[in-house]
Amino acid sequence: DFALMPEPGEISGTVTLNGGPGDVLDVEINIDGTIISPNSSGYYELGGLNPGTYEVYFSLEAYYPEIVNGVIVISNDLTTVDVTLNPEVGNIAGTITDYVTGEPIEGVQVSLEGFYIVSTDALGYYLFENLLIGTYNLSVEFDGYYPEEVTDIVVITDETTEVDFALHPIHFPFAGGNPADPVWTIYLAGGTLDGLDL
C-alpha cells in the first residue's frame, strides 16, 4: 500500500510600514514556528507548507504586531497574505496655570519640537495625540508670562504622559504698584544709601 502525500503549498505577500522609524527588513514573520523576514520591498514567501490552516504573526520593534488567523494553504497553490504594520504611539497632555493665582490660562501656545503647536482650552488643557514613541521637547509662550521649556519627555506606547506648567507672570503684583506700567513708584518706610537717610 502507498500513502500519497499532497503537494505542499505556499504563503507569500507584502509587508508595508505605515510610517514610523523601522526598517521592513527587520520584520519577523512567524509561520508555524518558522521565522522569515521580507526583502527590501517588503515581499516574503514561504513554501513547503502542508495543506491546512495557519496563523501568520508579524512583528517589528516599535510597531503594533499583526496576527492573521485562518490562513488556508491549498496543495500546490499560493496563498497571499498582505499586511500593514502601524507604529506604536502615545500622547502628551497637561494643564497650564498661573503660578500666582493657580487659575488655568486659556490660549497658551504649546510647541512640540518647535513645529507642532496647540493651544490650551478654557480649562488650561492641551493635548498632543498619536505621537511616535520616543522623547520630545515642549515649550510654552504667552503674553505677560515668562516662557518655559521641558526637555526629554518620554512618550510610552498607548499611554498619556502628563506635563503641567505653572507660568510665572512677568509683572508681580504688590500693593501700590501698577503691573501694567513698567515704571513703578516704590515707597520706603526708612533706610540709608551711601550714608544718606532715605
Secondary structure, DSSP 8 states (H G I E B T S, - for coil): --------EEEEEEEEE-SSS--GGG-EEEETTEEE---TTSEEEEEEE-SEEEEEEEE-TTB--EEEEEEEE-TT-EEE--EEE-B-EEEEEEEEEETTT--B-TT-EEEETTTEEEE--TTSEEEEEEEESEEEEEEEE-TTB--EEEEEEEE-TT-EEE--EEE-BSS---TT--TT-SS-----SS-EETTEE-
